[in-house]
């Protein structure tokens, strides 16, 4: 069995492949982020007296930035992790993609939140 066979076995959809599992987990986390972000924006909306004021705008920028940054970071981290992991005779590609995706998603989400918040503060509507 070579490295390609092991990779194929791990990703085999009929065996509950890790690729399908990781995609489902990613979608679940994204939806949870939207729900929690919506609650944050709604709370800020209430603080602004029922208007989409400064607090709600900043909260929305924070949420959107975090979601976009997290998605981009996870994709980039997974690709980088898989590429680095493939250097270990092919057996590290899948673990590298998983670890890289998690780390990239966290870093991207934090960075994206800050960028989104900064943009919202800069372009704040009256």
C-alpha positions in Angstrom: 0.0 0.0 0.0 1.5 3.3 -1.0 0.7 6.8 0.3 -1.9 7.4 -2.4 -3.8 4.3 -1.4 -3.9 5.4 2.2 -5.1 8.9 1.2 -7.8 7.3 -1.0 -9.0 5.1 1.8 -9.2 8.0 4.2 -11.2 10.1 1.7 -13.5 7.3 0.5 -17.0 8.7 0.9 -18.4 5.2 1.4 -16.1 4.8 4.5 -17.3 8.2 6.0 -14.2 9.9 4.5 -12.5 12.6 6.5 -13.1 15.1 3.6 -16.8 14.8 4.0 -16.6 15.0 7.8 -14.4 18.1 7.7 -16.7 19.8 5.1 -19.7 19.1 7.4 -17.9 20.5 10.4 -16.9 23.6 8.5 -20.4 24.3 7.4 -21.7 23.7 10.9 -19.2 26.1 12.4 -20.0 28.7 9.7 -23.8 28.5 10.4 -23.1 28.7 14.2 -21.0 31.8 13.5 -23.8 33.4 11.6 -26.3 32.7 14.4 -24.0 34.0 17.2 -23.1 37.0 15.1 -26.7 37.8 14.4 -27.3 37.8 18.2 -24.4 40.2 18.6 -25.7 42.6 16.0 -29.2 42.4 17.4 -27.9 43.2 20.9 -26.0 46.2 19.5 -29.1 47.3 17.6 -31.0 47.3 20.9 -28.2 49.4 22.5 -28.6 51.9 19.7 -32.3 52.4 20.6 -33.7 50.2 17.9 -31.8 51.8 15.1 -28.9 50.6 13.0 -26.6 53.0 14.7 -22.9 53.0 15.5 -22.8 50.0 17.8 -24.8 47.9 15.4 -22.6 48.9 12.4 -19.4 48.0 14.3 -20.9 44.7 15.4 -22.0 43.9 11.8 -18.5 44.7 10.5 -17.0 42.6 13.2 -19.2 39.6 12.4 -18.8 39.8 8.6 -15.1 40.3 8.8 -14.7 37.4 11.2 -16.8 35.0 9.0 -14.9 36.0 5.8 -11.5 36.0 7.4 -12.2 32.6 9.1 -13.3 31.0 5.8 -10.3 32.4 3.9 -7.9 31.5 6.7 -9.2 27.9 6.9 -8.9 27.4 3.2 -5.4 28.8 3.0 -4.3 27.0 6.2 -5.6 23.7 5.0 -3.8 24.0 1.6 -0.6 25.0 3.3 -0.8 22.3 5.9 -1.5 19.7 3.2 1.4 20.8 1.1 3.8 20.8 4.1 2.4 17.5 5.3 2.9 15.9 1.9 6.6 16.3 2.5 6.4 13.5 5.1 6.3 10.7 2.5 2.6 11.6 1.7 1.3 10.5 5.1 1.1 13.9 6.6 -1.1 15.5 4.0 -4.4 14.8 5.7 -3.3 15.7 9.3 -1.5 18.7 8.0 -4.6 19.9 6.2 -6.7 19.5 9.3 -4.3 21.2 11.6 -3.6 23.9 9.1 -7.3 24.5 8.5 -8.0 24.9 12.2 -5.1 27.2 12.8 -5.7 29.2 9.7 -9.4 29.5 10.5 -8.7 30.9 14.0 -6.1 33.4 12.8 -8.2 34.4 9.9 -11.3 34.9 12.0 -9.5 37.0 14.6 -7.8 39.1 11.9 -11.0 39.4 9.8 -13.0 40.6 12.8 -10.5 43.4 13.5 -10.4 44.4 9.9 -14.2 44.4 9.6 -14.6 46.4 12.8 -12.0 48.9 11.6 -13.8 49.3 8.2 -17.1 49.7 9.9 -15.7 52.4 12.2 -14.1 54.2 9.3 -17.2 54.3 7.1 -19.7 54.7 9.9 -23.0 56.0 8.9 -24.5 58.9 10.9 
